[in-house]
Each structure stands twice: as structure tokens, then as C-alpha cells.
Amino acid sequence: MGKSMEMGTNHAGDYLRGFCSNLGTSNEEVQAVQETVQKAGEFHNRRSPISIAAAIIFMIIQLSDSKKPRRR
């Protein structure tokens, strides 16, 4: 007791597998998303990690040949 514990922070990469699995993305798309998230991690920003992960997944899927239909 009395010792402080460092709270872990969430990063966009923490959400990728679950989001990509739910969307049924291909292995190539998952790899592209992971690489992009790693590059984005070099920037310091105050955005939500969930928003960053979702935006990157959206962009990669839109750039890929197997575009998934968007739900409204």
C-alpha cells in the first residue's frame, strides 16, 4: 500500500484486431492498418485512440480493392 501504480494508456493499435475482425478485413488490409498506426504513433496528438484506429481502418479499406459497403 502507499505505492502508486502507473495507469496504462490505450493506443490506437490496441483496438485494431477487434475492429478488423468485426469488419472481416483481409490479412493484407490488417497489415496495412498496423503499419499505418505505427507510423501515426510517431506523431503526438490529443485524439482518441479509438477515433484514430477507426479513421485509419476506414482509409485503408477505401484504398483497397475490396471496399466494404458502408452502413448508414
mmCIF file of the N, C-alpha and C atoms, coordinates in Angstrom:
data_MODEL
# 
_entry.id   MODEL 
# 
loop_
_atom_site.group_PDB 
_atom_site.id 
_atom_site.type_symbol 
_atom_site.label_atom_id 
_atom_site.label_alt_id 
_atom_site.label_comp_id 
_atom_site.label_asym_id 
_atom_site.label_entity_id 
_atom_site.label_seq_id 
_atom_site.pdbx_PDB_ins_code 
_atom_site.Cartn_x 
_atom_site.Cartn_y 
_atom_site.Cartn_z 
_atom_site.occupancy 
_atom_site.B_iso_or_equiv 
_atom_site.pdbx_formal_charge 
_atom_site.auth_seq_id 
_atom_site.auth_comp_id 
_atom_site.auth_asym_id 
_atom_site.auth_atom_id 
_atom_site.pdbx_PDB_model_num 
ATOM 1   N N  . MET A 1 1  ? 0.838   -1.185  0.000   1.00 0.00 ? 1  MET A N  1 
ATOM 2   C CA . MET A 1 1  ? 0.000   0.000   0.000   1.00 0.00 ? 1  MET A CA 1 
ATOM 3   C C  . MET A 1 1  ? 0.877   1.240   0.000   1.00 0.00 ? 1  MET A C  1 
ATOM 4   N N  . GLY A 1 2  ? 0.322   2.318   -0.440  1.00 0.00 ? 2  GLY A N  1 
ATOM 5   C CA . GLY A 1 2  ? 1.060   3.553   -0.484  1.00 0.00 ? 2  GLY A CA 1 
ATOM 6   C C  . GLY A 1 2  ? 1.900   3.725   -1.739  1.00 0.00 ? 2  GLY A C  1 
ATOM 7   N N  . LYS A 1 3  ? 2.038   2.674   -2.530  1.00 0.00 ? 3  LYS A N  1 
ATOM 8   C CA . LYS A 1 3  ? 2.806   2.776   -3.768  1.00 0.00 ? 3  LYS A CA 1 
ATOM 9   C C  . LYS A 1 3  ? 1.862   3.173   -4.900  1.00 0.00 ? 3  LYS A C  1 
ATOM 10  N N  . SER A 1 4  ? 2.323   4.063   -5.723  1.00 0.00 ? 4  SER A N  1 
ATOM 11  C CA . SER A 1 4  ? 1.488   4.464   -6.854  1.00 0.00 ? 4  SER A CA 1 
ATOM 12  C C  . SER A 1 4  ? 1.703   3.488   -7.999  1.00 0.00 ? 4  SER A C  1 
ATOM 13  N N  . MET A 1 5  ? 0.638   3.225   -8.689  1.00 0.00 ? 5  MET A N  1 
ATOM 14  C CA . MET A 1 5  ? 0.706   2.341   -9.855  1.00 0.00 ? 5  MET A CA 1 
ATOM 15  C C  . MET A 1 5  ? 0.514   3.187   -11.104 1.00 0.00 ? 5  MET A C  1 
ATOM 16  N N  . GLU A 1 6  ? 1.353   2.959   -12.076 1.00 0.00 ? 6  GLU A N  1 
ATOM 17  C CA . GLU A 1 6  ? 1.219   3.690   -13.324 1.00 0.00 ? 6  GLU A CA 1 
ATOM 18  C C  . GLU A 1 6  ? 0.048   3.109   -14.102 1.00 0.00 ? 6  GLU A C  1 
ATOM 19  N N  . MET A 1 7  ? -0.849  3.966   -14.497 1.00 0.00 ? 7  MET A N  1 
ATOM 20  C CA . MET A 1 7  ? -2.003  3.529   -15.277 1.00 0.00 ? 7  MET A CA 1 
ATOM 21  C C  . MET A 1 7  ? -1.582  3.378   -16.730 1.00 0.00 ? 7  MET A C  1 
ATOM 22  N N  . GLY A 1 8  ? -1.972  2.290   -17.334 1.00 0.00 ? 8  GLY A N  1 
ATOM 23  C CA . GLY A 1 8  ? -1.657  2.086   -18.736 1.00 0.00 ? 8  GLY A CA 1 
ATOM 24  C C  . GLY A 1 8  ? -2.494  2.997   -19.610 1.00 0.00 ? 8  GLY A C  1 
ATOM 25  N N  . THR A 1 9  ? -1.928  3.394   -20.703 1.00 0.00 ? 9  THR A N  1 
ATOM 26  C CA . THR A 1 9  ? -2.673  4.218   -21.648 1.00 0.00 ? 9  THR A CA 1 
ATOM 27  C C  . THR A 1 9  ? -3.019  3.367   -22.842 1.00 0.00 ? 9  THR A C  1 
ATOM 28  N N  . ASN A 1 10 ? -4.143  3.652   -23.429 1.00 0.00 ? 10 ASN A N  1 
ATOM 29  C CA . ASN A 1 10 ? -4.570  2.939   -24.621 1.00 0.00 ? 10 ASN A CA 1 
ATOM 30  C C  . ASN A 1 10 ? -4.012  3.635   -25.854 1.00 0.00 ? 10 ASN A C  1 
ATOM 31  N N  . HIS A 1 11 ? -3.688  2.833   -26.838 1.00 0.00 ? 11 HIS A N  1 
ATOM 32  C CA . HIS A 1 11 ? -3.176  3.332   -28.106 1.00 0.00 ? 11 HIS A CA 1 
ATOM 33  C C  . HIS A 1 11 ? -4.079  2.796   -29.208 1.00 0.00 ? 11 HIS A C  1 
ATOM 34  N N  . ALA A 1 12 ? -4.029  3.423   -30.355 1.00 0.00 ? 12 ALA A N  1 
ATOM 35  C CA . ALA A 1 12 ? -4.868  3.012   -31.480 1.00 0.00 ? 12 ALA A CA 1 
ATOM 36  C C  . ALA A 1 12 ? -4.639  1.539   -31.827 1.00 0.00 ? 12 ALA A C  1 
ATOM 37  N N  . GLY A 1 13 ? -3.401  1.086   -31.709 1.00 0.00 ? 13 GLY A N  1 
ATOM 38  C CA . GLY A 1 13 ? -3.076  -0.303  -32.029 1.00 0.00 ? 13 GLY A CA 1 
ATOM 39  C C  . GLY A 1 13 ? -3.775  -1.317  -31.145 1.00 0.00 ? 13 GLY A C  1 
ATOM 40  N N  . ASP A 1 14 ? -4.210  -0.882  -29.966 1.00 0.00 ? 14 ASP A N  1 
ATOM 41  C CA . ASP A 1 14 ? -4.905  -1.792  -29.048 1.00 0.00 ? 14 ASP A CA 1 
ATOM 42  C C  . ASP A 1 14 ? -6.277  -2.202  -29.563 1.00 0.00 ? 14 ASP A C  1 
ATOM 43  N N  . TYR A 1 15 ? -6.826  -1.449  -30.491 1.00 0.00 ? 15 TYR A N  1 
ATOM 44  C CA . TYR A 1 15 ? -8.182  -1.691  -30.970 1.00 0.00 ? 15 TYR A CA 1 
ATOM 45  C C  . TYR A 1 15 ? -8.242  -2.352  -32.347 1.00 0.00 ? 15 TYR A C  1 
ATOM 46  N N  . LEU A 1 16 ? -7.100  -2.486  -32.998 1.00 0.00 ? 16 LEU A N  1 
ATOM 47  C CA . LEU A 1 16 ? -7.090  -2.924  -34.393 1.00 0.00 ? 16 LEU A CA 1 
ATOM 48  C C  . LEU A 1 16 ? -7.657  -4.314  -34.622 1.00 0.00 ? 16 LEU A C  1 
ATOM 49  N N  . ARG A 1 17 ? -7.161  -5.279  -33.873 1.00 0.00 ? 17 ARG A N  1 
ATOM 50  C CA . ARG A 1 17 ? -7.579  -6.669  -34.114 1.00 0.00 ? 17 ARG A CA 1 
ATOM 51  C C  . ARG A 1 17 ? -9.088  -6.830  -33.987 1.00 0.00 ? 17 ARG A C  1 
ATOM 52  N N  . GLY A 1 18 ? -9.655  -6.267  -32.938 1.00 0.00 ? 18 GLY A N  1 
ATOM 53  C CA . GLY A 1 18 ? -11.101 -6.384  -32.727 1.00 0.00 ? 18 GLY A CA 1 
ATOM 54  C C  . GLY A 1 18 ? -11.898 -5.698  -33.824 1.00 0.00 ? 18 GLY A C  1 
ATOM 55  N N  . PHE A 1 19 ? -11.518 -4.473  -34.174 1.00 0.00 ? 19 PHE A N  1 
ATOM 56  C CA . PHE A 1 19 ? -12.230 -3.742  -35.219 1.00 0.00 ? 19 PHE A CA 1 
ATOM 57  C C  . PHE A 1 19 ? -12.111 -4.459  -36.558 1.00 0.00 ? 19 PHE A C  1 
ATOM 58  N N  . CYS A 1 20 ? -10.894 -4.863  -36.917 1.00 0.00 ? 20 CYS A N  1 
ATOM 59  C CA . CYS A 1 20 ? -10.684 -5.522  -38.211 1.00 0.00 ? 20 CYS A CA 1 
ATOM 60  C C  . CYS A 1 20 ? -11.397 -6.867  -38.263 1.00 0.00 ? 20 CYS A C  1 
ATOM 61  N N  . SER A 1 21 ? -11.421 -7.577  -37.156 1.00 0.00 ? 21 SER A N  1 
ATOM 62  C CA . SER A 1 21 ? -12.113 -8.857  -37.107 1.00 0.00 ? 21 SER A CA 1 
ATOM 63  C C  . SER A 1 21 ? -13.610 -8.670  -37.330 1.00 0.00 ? 21 SER A C  1 
ATOM 64  N N  . ASN A 1 22 ? -14.183 -7.673  -36.669 1.00 0.00 ? 22 ASN A N  1 
ATOM 65  C CA . ASN A 1 22 ? -15.612 -7.402  -36.834 1.00 0.00 ? 22 ASN A CA 1 
ATOM 66  C C  . ASN A 1 22 ? -15.968 -6.988  -38.249 1.00 0.00 ? 22 ASN A C  1 
ATOM 67  N N  . LEU A 1 23 ? -15.043 -6.346  -38.927 1.00 0.00 ? 23 LEU A N  1 
ATOM 68  C CA . LEU A 1 23 ? -15.284 -5.885  -40.290 1.00 0.00 ? 23 LEU A CA 1 
ATOM 69  C C  . LEU A 1 23 ? -14.962 -6.936  -41.342 1.00 0.00 ? 23 LEU A C  1 
ATOM 70  N N  . GLY A 1 24 ? -14.278 -7.991  -40.944 1.00 0.00 ? 24 GLY A N  1 
ATOM 71  C CA . GLY A 1 24 ? -13.909 -9.039  -41.897 1.00 0.00 ? 24 GLY A CA 1 
ATOM 72  C C  . GLY A 1 24 ? -12.861 -8.587  -42.890 1.00 0.00 ? 24 GLY A C  1 
ATOM 73  N N  . THR A 1 25 ? -11.905 -7.795  -42.448 1.00 0.00 ? 25 THR A N  1 
ATOM 74  C CA . THR A 1 25 ? -10.867 -7.302  -43.352 1.00 0.00 ? 25 THR A CA 1 
ATOM 75  C C  . THR A 1 25 ? -9.870  -8.416  -43.686 1.00 0.00 ? 25 THR A C  1 
ATOM 76  N N  . SER A 1 26 ? -9.232  -8.276  -44.819 1.00 0.00 ? 26 SER A N  1 
ATOM 77  C CA . SER A 1 26 ? -8.254  -9.266  -45.259 1.00 0.00 ? 26 SER A CA 1 
ATOM 78  C C  . SER A 1 26 ? -6.955  -9.105  -44.468 1.00 0.00 ? 26 SER A C  1 
ATOM 79  N N  . ASN A 1 27 ? -6.102  -10.110 -44.548 1.00 0.00 ? 27 ASN A N  1 
ATOM 80  C CA . ASN A 1 27 ? -4.803  -10.044 -43.867 1.00 0.00 ? 27 ASN A CA 1 
ATOM 81  C C  . ASN A 1 27 ? -3.952  -8.884  -44.382 1.00 0.00 ? 27 ASN A C  1 
ATOM 82  N N  . GLU A 1 28 ? -4.031  -8.627  -45.694 1.00 0.00 ? 28 GLU A N  1 
ATOM 83  C CA . GLU A 1 28 ? -3.268  -7.531  -46.271 1.00 0.00 ? 28 GLU A CA 1 
ATOM 84  C C  . GLU A 1 28 ? -3.751  -6.188  -45.732 1.00 0.00 ? 28 GLU A C  1 
ATOM 85  N N  . GLU A 1 29 ? -5.061  -6.055  -45.575 1.00 0.00 ? 29 GLU A N  1 
ATOM 86  C CA . GLU A 1 29 ? -5.611  -4.811  -45.042 1.00 0.00 ? 29 GLU A CA 1 
ATOM 87  C C  . GLU A 1 29 ? -5.207  -4.633  -43.578 1.00 0.00 ? 29 GLU A C  1 
ATOM 88  N N  . VAL A 1 30 ? -5.251  -5.712  -42.806 1.00 0.00 ? 30 VAL A N  1 
ATOM 89  C CA . VAL A 1 30 ? -4.858  -5.641  -41.398 1.00 0.00 ? 30 VAL A CA 1 
ATOM 90  C C  . VAL A 1 30 ? -3.399  -5.223  -41.286 1.00 0.00 ? 30 VAL A C  1 
ATOM 91  N N  . GLN A 1 31 ? -2.547  -5.797  -42.123 1.00 0.00 ? 31 GLN A N  1 
ATOM 92  C CA . GLN A 1 31 ? -1.128  -5.450  -42.104 1.00 0.00 ? 31 GLN A CA 1 
ATOM 93  C C  . GLN A 1 31 ? -0.923  -3.973  -42.466 1.00 0.00 ? 31 GLN A C  1 
ATOM 94  N N  . ALA A 1 32 ? -1.642  -3.495  -43.468 1.00 0.00 ? 32 ALA A N  1 
ATOM 95  C CA . ALA A 1 32 ? -1.530  -2.086  -43.870 1.00 0.00 ? 32 ALA A CA 1 
ATOM 96  C C  . ALA A 1 32 ? -2.004  -1.167  -42.742 1.00 0.00 ? 32 ALA A C  1 
ATOM 97  N N  . VAL A 1 33 ? -3.078  -1.562  -42.066 1.00 0.00 ? 33 VAL A N  1 
ATOM 98  C CA . VAL A 1 33 ? -3.589  -0.771  -40.945 1.00 0.00 ? 33 VAL A CA 1 
ATOM 99  C C  . VAL A 1 33 ? -2.556  -0.726  -39.820 1.00 0.00 ? 33 VAL A C  1 
ATOM 100 N N  . GLN A 1 34 ? -1.965  -1.871  -39.495 1.00 0.00 ? 34 GLN A N  1 
ATOM 101 C CA . GLN A 1 34 ? -0.969  -1.922  -38.419 1.00 0.00 ? 34 GLN A CA 1 
ATOM 102 C C  . GLN A 1 34 ? 0.242   -1.044  -38.737 1.00 0.00 ? 34 GLN A C  1 
ATOM 103 N N  . GLU A 1 35 ? 0.707   -1.100  -39.978 1.00 0.00 ? 35 GLU A N  1 
ATOM 104 C CA . GLU A 1 35 ? 1.850   -0.281  -40.370 1.00 0.00 ? 35 GLU A CA 1 
ATOM 105 C C  . GLU A 1 35 ? 1.518   1.205   -40.289 1.00 0.00 ? 35 GLU A C  1 
ATOM 106 N N  . THR A 1 36 ? 0.311   1.562   -40.694 1.00 0.00 ? 36 THR A N  1 
ATOM 107 C CA . THR A 1 36 ? -0.107  2.959   -40.660 1.00 0.00 ? 36 THR A CA 1 
ATOM 108 C C  . THR A 1 36 ? -0.238  3.457   -39.229 1.00 0.00 ? 36 THR A C  1 
ATOM 109 N N  . VAL A 1 37 ? -0.778  2.623   -38.348 1.00 0.00 ? 37 VAL A N  1 
ATOM 110 C CA . VAL A 1 37 ? -0.911  3.007   -36.940 1.00 0.00 ? 37 VAL A CA 1 
ATOM 111 C C  . VAL A 1 37 ? 0.471   3.199   -36.312 1.00 0.00 ? 37 VAL A C  1 
ATOM 112 N N  . GLN A 1 38 ? 1.412   2.348   -36.677 1.00 0.00 ? 38 GLN A N  1 
ATOM 113 C CA . GLN A 1 38 ? 2.772   2.509   -36.151 1.00 0.00 ? 38 GLN A CA 1 
ATOM 114 C C  . GLN A 1 38 ? 3.365   3.842   -36.599 1.00 0.00 ? 38 GLN A C  1 
ATOM 115 N N  . LYS A 1 39 ? 3.155   4.196   -37.862 1.00 0.00 ? 39 LYS A N  1 
ATOM 116 C CA . LYS A 1 39 ? 3.657   5.481   -38.367 1.00 0.00 ? 39 LYS A CA 1 
ATOM 117 C C  . LYS A 1 39 ? 2.946   6.639   -37.675 1.00 0.00 ? 39 LYS A C  1 
ATOM 118 N N  . ALA A 1 40 ? 1.649   6.511   -37.474 1.00 0.00 ? 40 ALA A N  1 
ATOM 119 C CA . ALA A 1 40 ? 0.882   7.574   -36.821 1.00 0.00 ? 40 ALA A CA 1 
ATOM 120 C C  . ALA A 1 40 ? 1.290   7.725   -35.361 1.00 0.00 ? 40 ALA A C  1 
ATOM 121 N N  . GLY A 1 41 ? 1.804   6.679   -34.758 1.00 0.00 ? 41 GLY A N  1 
ATOM 122 C CA . GLY A 1 41 ? 2.236   6.737   -33.371 1.00 0.00 ? 41 GLY A CA 1 
ATOM 123 C C  . GLY A 1 41 ? 3.419   7.647   -33.157 1.00 0.00 ? 41 GLY A C  1 
ATOM 124 N N  . GLU A 1 42 ? 4.095   7.981   -34.232 1.00 0.00 ? 42 GLU A N  1 
ATOM 125 C CA . GLU A 1 42 ? 5.237   8.882   -34.134 1.00 0.00 ? 42 GLU A CA 1 
ATOM 126 C C  . GLU A 1 42 ? 4.798   10.323  -33.899 1.00 0.00 ? 42 GLU A C  1 
ATOM 127 N N  . PHE A 1 43 ? 3.539   10.620  -34.194 1.00 0.00 ? 43 PHE A N  1 
ATOM 128 C CA . PHE A 1 43 ? 3.016   11.973  -34.024 1.00 0.00 ? 43 PHE A CA 1 
ATOM 129 C C  . PHE A 1 43 ? 2.345   12.088  -32.664 1.00 0.00 ? 43 PHE A C  1 
ATOM 130 N N  . HIS A 1 44 ? 2.524   13.208  -32.048 1.00 0.00 ? 44 HIS A N  1 
ATOM 131 C CA . HIS A 1 44 ? 1.863   13.450  -30.776 1.00 0.00 ? 44 HIS A CA 1 
ATOM 132 C C  . HIS A 1 44 ? 0.550   14.176  -31.070 1.00 0.00 ? 44 HIS A C  1 
ATOM 133 N N  . ASN A 1 45 ? -0.532  13.556  -30.688 1.00 0.00 ? 45 ASN A N  1 
ATOM 134 C CA . ASN A 1 45 ? -1.811  14.211  -30.887 1.00 0.00 ? 45 ASN A CA 1 
ATOM 135 C C  . ASN A 1 45 ? -2.720  13.923  -29.694 1.00 0.00 ? 45 ASN A C  1 
ATOM 136 N N  . ARG A 1 46 ? -3.773  14.639  -29.610 1.00 0.00 ? 46 ARG A N  1 
ATOM 137 C CA . ARG A 1 46 ? -4.678  14.518  -28.479 1.00 0.00 ? 46 ARG A CA 1 
ATOM 138 C C  . ARG A 1 46 ? -5.990  13.861  -28.886 1.00 0.00 ? 46 ARG A C  1 
ATOM 139 N N  . ARG A 1 47 ? -5.975  13.147  -29.967 1.00 0.00 ? 47 ARG A N  1 
ATOM 140 C CA . ARG A 1 47 ? -7.180  12.471  -30.437 1.00 0.00 ? 47 ARG A CA 1 
ATOM 141 C C  . ARG A 1 47 ? -7.397  11.173  -29.680 1.00 0.00 ? 47 ARG A C  1 
ATOM 142 N N  . SER A 1 48 ? -8.632  10.716  -29.688 1.00 0.00 ? 48 SER A N  1 
ATOM 143 C CA . SER A 1 48 ? -8.983  9.446   -29.060 1.00 0.00 ? 48 SER A CA 1 
ATOM 144 C C  . SER A 1 48 ? -8.342  8.303   -29.839 1.00 0.00 ? 48 SER A C  1 
ATOM 145 N N  . PRO A 1 49 ? -7.742  7.326   -29.157 1.00 0.00 ? 49 PRO A N  1 
ATOM 146 C CA . PRO A 1 49 ? -7.138  6.191   -29.869 1.00 0.00 ? 49 PRO A CA 1 
ATOM 147 C C  . PRO A 1 49 ? -8.168  5.403   -30.669 1.00 0.00 ? 49 PRO A C  1 
ATOM 148 N N  . ILE A 1 50 ? -9.398  5.362   -30.188 1.00 0.00 ? 50 ILE A N  1 
ATOM 149 C CA . ILE A 1 50 ? -10.459 4.667   -30.930 1.00 0.00 ? 50 ILE A CA 1 
ATOM 150 C C  . ILE A 1 50 ? -10.738 5.406   -32.234 1.00 0.00 ? 50 ILE A C  1 
ATOM 151 N N  . SER A 1 51 ? -10.785 6.732   -32.192 1.00 0.00 ? 51 SER A N  1 
ATOM 152 C CA . SER A 1 51 ? -11.017 7.529   -33.400 1.00 0.00 ? 51 SER A CA 1 
ATOM 153 C C  . SER A 1 51 ? -9.889  7.363   -34.398 1.00 0.00 ? 51 SER A C  1 
ATOM 154 N N  . ILE A 1 52 ? -8.667  7.331   -33.906 1.00 0.00 ? 52 ILE A N  1 
ATOM 155 C CA . ILE A 1 52 ? -7.511  7.158   -34.785 1.00 0.00 ? 52 ILE A CA 1 
ATOM 156 C C  . ILE A 1 52 ? -7.572  5.799   -35.469 1.00 0.00 ? 52 ILE A C  1 
ATOM 157 N N  . ALA A 1 53 ? -7.838  4.740   -34.690 1.00 0.00 ? 53 ALA A N  1 
ATOM 158 C CA . ALA A 1 53 ? -7.926  3.393   -35.252 1.00 0.00 ? 53 ALA A CA 1 
ATOM 159 C C  . ALA A 1 53 ? -9.044  3.314   -36.291 1.00 0.00 ? 53 ALA A C  1 
ATOM 160 N N  . ALA A 1 54 ? -10.204 3.866   -35.972 1.00 0.00 ? 54 ALA A N  1 
ATOM 161 C CA . ALA A 1 54 ? -11.338 3.816   -36.900 1.00 0.00 ? 54 ALA A CA 1 
ATOM 162 C C  . ALA A 1 54 ? -11.038 4.571   -38.189 1.00 0.00 ? 54 ALA A C  1 
ATOM 163 N N  . ALA A 1 55 ? -10.428 5.742   -38.076 1.00 0.00 ? 55 ALA A N  1 
ATOM 164 C CA . ALA A 1 55 ? -10.112 6.535   -39.264 1.00 0.00 ? 55 ALA A CA 1 
ATOM 165 C C  . ALA A 1 55 ? -9.098  5.829   -40.158 1.00 0.00 ? 55 ALA A C  1 
ATOM 166 N N  . ILE A 1 56 ? -8.089  5.240   -39.554 1.00 0.00 ? 56 ILE A N  1 
ATOM 167 C CA . ILE A 1 56 ? -7.069  4.539   -40.344 1.00 0.00 ? 56 ILE A CA 1 
ATOM 168 C C  . ILE A 1 56 ? -7.668  3.318   -41.027 1.00 0.00 ? 56 ILE A C  1 
ATOM 169 N N  . ILE A 1 57 ? -8.479  2.557   -40.304 1.00 0.00 ? 57 ILE A N  1 
ATOM 170 C CA . ILE A 1 57 ? -9.129  1.389   -40.912 1.00 0.00 ? 57 ILE A CA 1 
ATOM 171 C C  . ILE A 1 57 ? -10.006 1.832   -42.078 1.00 0.00 ? 57 ILE A C  1 
ATOM 172 N N  . PHE A 1 58 ? -10.781 2.886   -41.894 1.00 0.00 ? 58 PHE A N  1 
ATOM 173 C CA . PHE A 1 58 ? -11.644 3.393   -42.956 1.00 0.00 ? 58 PHE A CA 1 
ATOM 174 C C  . PHE A 1 58 ? -10.830 3.764   -44.191 1.00 0.00 ? 58 PHE A C  1 
ATOM 175 N N  . MET A 1 59 ? -9.729  4.502   -43.992 1.00 0.00 ? 59 MET A N  1 
ATOM 176 C CA . MET A 1 59 ? -8.909  4.929   -45.130 1.00 0.00 ? 59 MET A CA 1 
ATOM 177 C C  . MET A 1 59 ? -8.296  3.745   -45.858 1.00 0.00 ? 59 MET A C  1 
ATOM 178 N N  . ILE A 1 60 ? -7.776  2.768   -45.113 1.00 0.00 ? 60 ILE A N  1 
ATOM 179 C CA . ILE A 1 60 ? -7.141  1.610   -45.756 1.00 0.00 ? 60 ILE A CA 1 
ATOM 180 C C  . ILE A 1 60 ? -8.172  0.811   -46.543 1.00 0.00 ? 60 ILE A C  1 
ATOM 181 N N  . ILE A 1 61 ? -9.355  0.618   -45.983 1.00 0.00 ? 61 ILE A N  1 
ATOM 182 C CA . ILE A 1 61 ? -10.387 -0.134  -46.699 1.00 0.00 ? 61 ILE A CA 1 
ATOM 183 C C  . ILE A 1 61 ? -10.814 0.614   -47.956 1.00 0.00 ? 61 ILE A C  1 
ATOM 184 N N  . GLN A 1 62 ? -10.921 1.928   -47.883 1.00 0.00 ? 62 GLN A N  1 
ATOM 185 C CA . GLN A 1 62 ? -11.304 2.705   -49.056 1.00 0.00 ? 62 GLN A CA 1 
ATOM 186 C C  . GLN A 1 62 ? -10.227 2.652   -50.146 1.00 0.00 ? 62 GLN A C  1 
ATOM 187 N N  . LEU A 1 63 ? -8.986  2.541   -49.746 1.00 0.00 ? 63 LEU A N  1 
ATOM 188 C CA . LEU A 1 63 ? -7.894  2.468   -50.724 1.00 0.00 ? 63 LEU A CA 1 
ATOM 189 C C  . LEU A 1 63 ? -7.700  1.071   -51.299 1.00 0.00 ? 63 LEU A C  1 
ATOM 190 N N  . SER A 1 64 ? -8.251  0.065   -50.622 1.00 0.00 ? 64 SER A N  1 
ATOM 191 C CA . SER A 1 64 ? -8.052  -1.307  -51.075 1.00 0.00 ? 64 SER A CA 1 
ATOM 192 C C  . SER A 1 64 ? -9.015  -1.640  -52.211 1.00 0.00 ? 64 SER A C  1 
ATOM 193 N N  . ASP A 1 65 ? -8.767  -2.776  -52.838 1.00 0.00 ? 65 ASP A N  1 
ATOM 194 C CA . ASP A 1 65 ? -9.626  -3.232  -53.935 1.00 0.00 ? 65 ASP A CA 1 
ATOM 195 C C  . ASP A 1 65 ? -10.934 -3.823  -53.437 1.00 0.00 ? 65 ASP A C  1 
ATOM 196 N N  . SER A 1 66 ? -10.938 -4.326  -52.220 1.00 0.00 ? 66 SER A N  1 
ATOM 197 C CA . SER A 1 66 ? -12.139 -4.993  -51.700 1.00 0.00 ? 66 SER A CA 1 
ATOM 198 C C  . SER A 1 66 ? -12.903 -4.073  -50.762 1.00 0.00 ? 66 SER A C  1 
ATOM 199 N N  . LYS A 1 67 ? -13.392 -2.978  -51.304 1.00 0.00 ? 67 LYS A N  1 
ATOM 200 C CA . LYS A 1 67 ? -14.094 -1.994  -50.483 1.00 0.00 ? 67 LYS A CA 1 
ATOM 201 C C  . LYS A 1 67 ? -15.338 -2.616  -49.846 1.00 0.00 ? 67 LYS A C  1 
ATOM 202 N N  . LYS A 1 68 ? -15.468 -2.414  -48.563 1.00 0.00 ? 68 LYS A N  1 
ATOM 203 C CA . LYS A 1 68 ? -16.624 -2.911  -47.835 1.00 0.00 ? 68 LYS A CA 1 
ATOM 204 C C  . LYS A 1 68 ? -17.735 -1.879  -47.940 1.00 0.00 ? 68 LYS A C  1 
ATOM 205 N N  . PRO A 1 69 ? -18.979 -2.343  -48.014 1.00 0.00 ? 69 PRO A N  1 
ATOM 206 C CA . PRO A 1 69 ? -20.077 -1.366  -48.047 1.00 0.00 ? 69 PRO A CA 1 
ATOM 207 C C  . PRO A 1 69 ? -20.187 -0.638  -46.704 1.00 0.00 ? 69 PRO A C  1 
ATOM 208 N N  . ARG A 1 70 ? -20.496 0.645   -46.771 1.00 0.00 ? 70 ARG A N  1 
ATOM 209 C CA . ARG A 1 70 ? -20.686 1.429   -45.553 1.00 0.00 ? 70 ARG A CA 1 
ATOM 210 C C  . ARG A 1 70 ? -22.118 1.301   -45.083 1.00 0.00 ? 70 ARG A C  1 
ATOM 211 N N  . ARG A 1 71 ? -22.284 1.149   -43.799 1.00 0.00 ? 71 ARG A N  1 
ATOM 212 C CA . ARG A 1 71 ? -23.641 1.116   -43.227 1.00 0.00 ? 71 ARG A CA 1 
ATOM 213 C C  . ARG A 1 71 ? -24.028 2.526   -42.856 1.00 0.00 ? 71 ARG A C  1 
ATOM 214 N N  . ARG A 1 72 ? -25.285 2.816   -42.986 1.00 0.00 ? 72 ARG A N  1 
ATOM 215 C CA . ARG A 1 72 ? -25.780 4.159   -42.603 1.00 0.00 ? 72 ARG A CA 1 
ATOM 216 C C  . ARG A 1 72 ? -26.730 4.051   -41.469 1.00 0.00 ? 72 ARG A C  1 
# 
